[in-house]
Amino acid sequence: MRTEPARIERRPLERAGAVVEVLAPSSWTDARVEAWLDWAQGETDLPSAIFRRAEIIAELGEAQGLFADAAARAGFRRDLGAALLTGKLALSEPSFARPLRVVEATDPAAGATLGQLRAERRGRAAARASAHELSRRLQAVMDAILRCEGDPATCADPAGNPGLARAAEAARTAGASDPMILDAMTLARTGENLWDAQLLFETGEGVDLICAARGEPQGAIADALAATAWETGAVIAGFDLEASGRLAEAGRPTRAALDLMVFGIGETFDTESFEDVVRIATLALAAAGGPVALGLAGMADWLTAQGLAYDSLQGRRAARRIFLQAHEIVARTAKLQGGLAVFDDPDLALKLGGAPTGGAPGLGAVTVAETEDGVLTRVLSEATLQGLKVLGIDAAEARAVLLGRHDLAEAPGIDHAALQARGFTEHEIAAVEAALPFAARLADAVSPQTIDPGFLSDVLGVTDAELADPDLDLLSRMGFTPQQIGAAETYALGGGSLAEAAFLTPDQRAVFQSADELGPGPYFAMMAALAPVLDIPPVAELELEWDTSPLDARALLAEAALAGAPAIRIRRMEPPAHLVLDLPRLPEAAPRPLRSAEPEPIAAAAPPPKERIVER
């Protein structure tokens, strides 16, 4: 196999609680290095860790008779290590998770099974939500004793310590049982000061169930399936019984993925290297044993780089040809339990430098790059640059639309002349323009973080109180209108889309359409086109906004089935971290009458028991 050597360098990397020195390829971003560090279980010499893992995989393959002789085994170890280190290939750890369950939509028990899945997820979510609150209340019980000054026995007695009585009642109201409250009291009395609780069960982020049907489910079971998919994200809707069975057999496989963009495009595509890496990945998966899956990552970018629209017959044919080529190599190399597949694996994507493995449309022409000093800046993706070149389009014109011009010389509304009229000199203008490549908004570049506070005070009259305000909007304070700010921001920072660029033809615009611009239909069509050349049926994975409803999931299920996609999994985004429900103020409720059977009062903490000797 022909490989390009990766330049290895040492770099400091900030990890949890420490800064470590890592030996890694110089072209890898810090995030990519961290992903490989996790894979190597913290080993900071990544080349050594990678080749040691290649040696282990080679030993497993030798035990299974995958190599003709010692020379073949040694060559496999060398080539596997090189493929991993040059970023052509990434491997996951072997999977030992439980197999997937399958329920047919026509099964009378299907509705109850889906309902049980929802109930289990709700139970886990409720436990996670209540664990923190219950721990806080029980901690307050302990604190009421620990902070009490006086006789220890009185401090540990709710009858003598009103603060303890209130804390205990609040804990009971939050759901704590009286034995739990007594435990907290006893522990505090004996000197412990922390009530710590951890959840040991699974959080349930993966898939638990496949609901299989012949085509789109109908009626009540379709509504139940949509609601379960929307609420849990843990069910795959299969529209073909045979394909659903193969999905269940594949279970949760050990995965590997190749980055298609590494091998080039068109006439420069390195077929020999591609076939070698597919063969090596196949042998590595065969050595792992059990269910396995091999994917081709970065497919949408690979099509864009060739000037092919994802949502086109030519694009689907090109994608199918490369998967078919890989399929033939896999079949010649080894017999696998599983094989070629399309799957979503964010961890593998990160190890490959961000190349998505799920086969979905791309995220757009703009990406971020990391500078040598670790700063992220917006740039055109490599796929976009290659696609523009293939189509004969000036990259500078596209860059101006997408990224802006990174200067304000002729910006509408806020140009150099407008800034100079407000007292800016060349020095301040240069400082603002130097910050533009790293700014998300124009206000980020025109701010006290980039302009000398002394200038802002002396020339613009900005007070110390204003400078301390994190929400200070200098542009508005200088008298610029929202319309002027918006126009100048688009000029300097871009924000348009090539799918709307006037200098492109409609066919050229289609090449650069993002997933958001395309919608789910082309994704479903691509999965349907690839399914016949895959060993494991593809699952289209879609994420809904957090504030959607089961009706939105129901519509996606119908669209996927109509497009011929074998299966679909729907998940919802997490709600905003600081979401607060805006509730109206209600009048005070009237006091409730006493119940006939009140709970027993909490007893005082019992004195420590005397030691008892048990004769045996």
Order of alpha helices (4+ residues) and beta strands (2+ residues): beta-beta-alpha-alpha-alpha-beta-beta-alpha-alpha-alpha-alpha-beta-alpha-beta-alpha-beta-alpha-beta-alpha-alpha-beta-alpha-beta-beta-alpha-alpha-alpha-alpha-alpha-alpha-alpha-alpha-alpha-alpha-alpha-alpha-beta-alpha-beta
